[in-house]
Amino acid sequence: MYEERPPAPGLAGRVVCEWSHVSEARGTQLVVPDGCVDLIWGPGGLFVAGPDTGPMPAPMRPGDRYAGIRFRPGATGEVFGVPVHWLRDERVTLASLDAPAWRPVLSPDSPQNALADRLRLMRAAVTARIRETAPADPAAPALVAALRSGSSVREAARELGFSERQLHRRSVAGFGYPPKTLQRVVRFQHALRLARSGVALAEVAAASGYADQAHLSHDVKRLSGVPLGRLLT
């Protein structure tokens, strides 16, 4: 069972949601790119799931318990003490990212079973790290909006008042990958939301900035590894 809840008010500008998941059966959960970075407490301990550029299969066993805090696209900043692009397509143990704020959640005495306790400790640590580090790039939401609208990278740079080189640098620093990859990810996620709401695929393609339905299908397969119909079920 998977549940999401809104972030604490003090984290709402940087965090999309808190979430928990208890696996009910053995299988593989397909994680697809969404532009986000997650701090996750799973059966093996705490780790960071970086920004993905392709599908990431996550094996599950019955009873596996996960708690997570999901950062908004472009809002991770320096919370984990390393450049975001270092985390791209990676799963990195929190213990390897040295910062005093992480010590309470890494303590052997930290609660291991109650998901609410895990989230409480994670929330406190994330809050402390945000206070200690520089703010995320304030232009990140505008960058996402410009690329989601269907603008080319050159048009998006001009719209935001950046050179293409500046746009590239800020995209890699904020999101972990260059603007063209970011555009594919946000376009894919927009299309997925529309398709899940029942919009016809031809309309989804047009509304999401794809050339046609074939272009949509190709991009979905490249980013998720499966056809769109599989994602919808």
C-alpha positions as CSV (number, residue, x, y, z in Angstrom):
1,M,0.0,0.0,0.0
2,Y,1.4,3.4,-1.0
3,E,0.3,6.7,0.6
4,E,1.3,10.3,0.1
5,R,0.8,13.2,2.4
6,P,1.6,16.9,2.1
7,P,4.9,18.2,3.4
8,A,5.3,20.0,6.7
9,P,4.5,23.7,6.1
10,G,8.1,24.7,6.6
11,L,9.2,22.4,3.9
12,A,6.5,23.0,1.3
13,G,8.7,25.2,-0.9
14,R,11.3,22.5,-1.3
15,V,9.4,19.2,-0.8
16,V,6.6,17.7,-2.9
17,C,5.4,15.2,-0.4
18,E,6.1,12.7,2.3
19,W,5.3,9.1,1.4
20,S,5.2,5.6,2.8
21,H,4.9,2.2,1.2
22,V,4.3,-1.3,2.6
23,S,4.8,-4.0,0.1
24,E,2.1,-6.6,0.0
25,A,3.6,-9.0,-2.4
26,R,6.9,-10.1,-4.0
27,G,7.6,-8.2,-7.3
28,T,9.3,-5.4,-8.9
29,Q,8.2,-1.8,-8.7
30,L,9.1,0.3,-11.8
31,V,10.3,3.7,-10.9
32,V,10.3,6.2,-13.8
33,P,11.9,9.6,-14.2
34,D,10.0,12.5,-12.6
35,G,12.8,15.1,-12.0
36,C,12.7,14.6,-8.3
37,V,15.2,13.4,-5.7
38,D,14.0,11.3,-2.8
39,L,15.4,10.5,0.7
40,I,14.2,7.0,1.4
41,W,14.3,4.8,4.5
42,G,13.9,1.2,3.4
43,P,14.7,-2.3,4.6
44,G,18.4,-1.7,4.0
45,G,18.5,1.6,5.7
46,L,18.6,5.2,4.5
47,F,19.6,6.2,0.9
48,V,19.1,8.9,-1.6
49,A,17.5,8.2,-5.0
50,G,18.9,10.7,-7.4
51,P,17.3,12.2,-10.5
52,D,16.7,9.4,-13.0
53,T,17.0,9.5,-16.8
54,G,15.5,6.0,-17.3
55,P,13.6,3.2,-15.6
56,M,14.8,2.0,-12.2
57,P,13.4,-1.4,-11.2
58,A,13.0,-1.7,-7.4
59,P,12.6,-5.3,-6.1
60,M,10.0,-5.7,-3.3
61,R,9.3,-8.4,-0.8
62,P,6.1,-8.9,1.2
63,G,6.2,-6.7,4.3
64,D,9.0,-4.4,3.1
65,R,8.5,-0.9,4.5
66,Y,9.6,2.4,3.0
67,A,9.3,6.0,4.1
68,G,10.3,8.8,1.9
69,I,10.6,12.6,1.5
70,R,10.5,13.7,-2.2
71,F,12.1,17.0,-3.2
72,R,10.5,19.2,-5.8
73,P,12.3,19.2,-9.2
74,G,15.2,21.6,-9.0
75,A,14.7,22.1,-5.2
76,T,17.3,19.7,-3.8
77,G,20.0,22.3,-3.7
78,E,23.0,21.4,-1.5
79,V,20.9,19.4,1.0
80,F,23.0,16.2,0.4
81,G,26.3,17.9,0.3
82,V,27.2,16.9,-3.2
83,P,26.3,18.3,-6.6
84,V,22.9,17.0,-7.8
85,H,24.4,15.6,-11.0
86,W,26.6,13.3,-8.9
87,L,23.4,11.6,-7.8
88,R,22.0,11.1,-11.4
89,D,20.8,7.6,-11.9
90,E,22.3,6.6,-8.6
91,R,21.1,5.1,-5.2
92,V,23.5,6.4,-2.6
93,T,23.6,5.5,1.1
94,L,23.0,8.4,3.4
95,A,25.9,7.3,5.5
96,S,28.3,8.1,2.7
97,L,27.0,11.7,2.6
98,D,28.6,13.1,5.7
99,A,26.7,15.9,7.5
100,P,25.9,16.4,11.2
101,A,22.2,16.8,10.5
102,W,22.0,13.1,9.3
103,R,23.4,11.7,12.6
104,P,20.0,11.3,14.4
105,V,18.5,9.2,11.6
106,L,21.7,7.1,11.2
107,S,21.9,6.4,15.0
108,P,21.6,2.7,15.9
109,D,18.9,3.7,18.4
110,S,16.7,5.3,15.7
111,P,13.3,3.6,15.4
112,Q,13.3,1.0,12.7
113,N,9.7,-0.2,12.3
114,A,7.2,2.7,12.8
115,L,7.0,4.6,9.5
116,A,5.7,7.7,11.3
117,D,8.8,7.7,13.5
118,R,11.0,7.3,10.5
119,L,9.3,10.2,8.7
120,R,9.6,12.4,11.9
121,L,13.3,11.9,12.1
122,M,13.8,12.4,8.4
123,R,11.7,15.5,8.4
124,A,13.8,17.0,11.3
125,A,17.1,16.1,9.5
126,V,15.9,17.6,6.2
127,T,14.7,20.8,7.9
128,A,18.1,21.1,9.6
129,R,20.0,20.6,6.3
130,I,17.9,23.2,4.5
131,R,18.7,25.8,7.2
132,E,22.4,25.0,6.9
133,T,22.7,25.2,3.2
134,A,22.2,27.7,0.4
135,P,18.7,28.0,-1.1
136,A,17.8,26.2,-4.3
137,D,17.9,28.1,-7.6
138,P,14.8,30.4,-7.5
139,A,14.6,30.1,-11.3
140,A,14.0,26.4,-11.3
141,P,10.2,26.5,-11.4
142,A,10.3,29.0,-14.3
143,L,12.8,26.8,-16.2
144,V,10.5,23.7,-15.8
145,A,7.5,25.8,-17.0
146,A,9.3,27.1,-20.0
147,L,10.5,23.6,-21.1
148,R,7.1,22.0,-20.4
149,S,5.4,24.6,-22.6
150,G,7.0,23.0,-25.7
151,S,9.6,25.7,-26.2
152,S,12.9,24.6,-27.6
153,V,16.0,24.9,-25.3
154,R,17.0,28.1,-27.2
155,E,13.5,29.6,-26.9
156,A,13.4,28.7,-23.2
157,A,16.7,30.4,-22.6
158,R,15.6,33.5,-24.4
159,E,12.3,33.5,-22.5
160,L,14.1,33.4,-19.2
161,G,16.8,35.9,-20.1
162,F,19.6,33.4,-20.1
163,S,22.2,32.4,-22.6
164,E,22.0,28.8,-23.7
165,R,25.2,28.1,-21.7
166,Q,23.7,29.7,-18.6
167,L,20.6,27.6,-19.0
168,H,22.7,24.4,-19.4
169,R,24.7,25.2,-16.3
170,R,21.7,26.0,-14.1
171,S,19.8,22.9,-15.4
172,V,22.7,20.6,-14.5
173,A,23.2,22.3,-11.1
174,G,19.5,22.3,-10.2
175,F,18.1,19.2,-11.7
176,G,21.2,16.9,-12.3
177,Y,20.9,16.8,-16.1
178,P,21.0,19.2,-19.1
179,P,17.9,21.0,-20.3
180,K,17.1,18.7,-23.2
181,T,16.9,15.7,-20.8
182,L,14.9,17.8,-18.3
183,Q,12.5,18.7,-21.1
184,R,11.9,15.0,-22.0
185,V,11.3,14.2,-18.3
186,V,8.8,17.0,-17.6
187,R,7.0,16.4,-20.9
188,F,6.8,12.7,-20.1
189,Q,5.3,13.4,-16.7
190,H,2.8,15.9,-18.1
191,A,1.7,13.3,-20.7
192,L,1.4,10.6,-18.0
193,R,-0.8,12.8,-15.9
194,L,-3.1,13.6,-18.8
195,A,-3.3,10.0,-19.9
196,R,-4.1,8.8,-16.4
197,S,-7.0,11.4,-16.3
198,G,-8.6,9.8,-19.3
199,V,-7.5,12.1,-22.1
200,A,-7.2,10.4,-25.5
201,L,-3.6,9.7,-26.5
202,A,-3.7,11.8,-29.6
203,E,-4.7,14.7,-27.5
204,V,-2.1,13.9,-24.9
205,A,0.6,14.0,-27.5
206,A,-0.5,17.4,-28.8
207,A,-1.1,18.9,-25.4
208,S,2.3,17.7,-24.1
209,G,4.4,19.1,-27.0
210,Y,5.1,15.9,-28.9
211,A,5.1,16.0,-32.7
212,D,2.5,13.2,-32.8
213,Q,1.4,10.0,-31.0
214,A,4.3,8.0,-32.4
215,H,6.7,10.5,-30.9
216,L,4.9,10.2,-27.6
217,S,5.1,6.4,-27.6
218,H,8.8,6.5,-28.5
219,D,9.7,8.9,-25.7
220,V,7.6,7.0,-23.1
221,K,9.4,3.7,-24.1
222,R,12.8,5.3,-23.9
223,L,12.2,6.9,-20.4
224,S,10.2,4.1,-18.8
225,G,11.2,1.0,-20.7
226,V,7.6,-0.1,-21.2
227,P,4.7,1.1,-23.4
228,L,2.4,3.8,-22.1
229,G,-0.4,1.3,-21.7
230,R,1.7,-0.7,-19.2
231,L,2.2,2.5,-17.1
232,L,-1.5,3.3,-17.1
233,T,-2.3,-0.1,-15.6
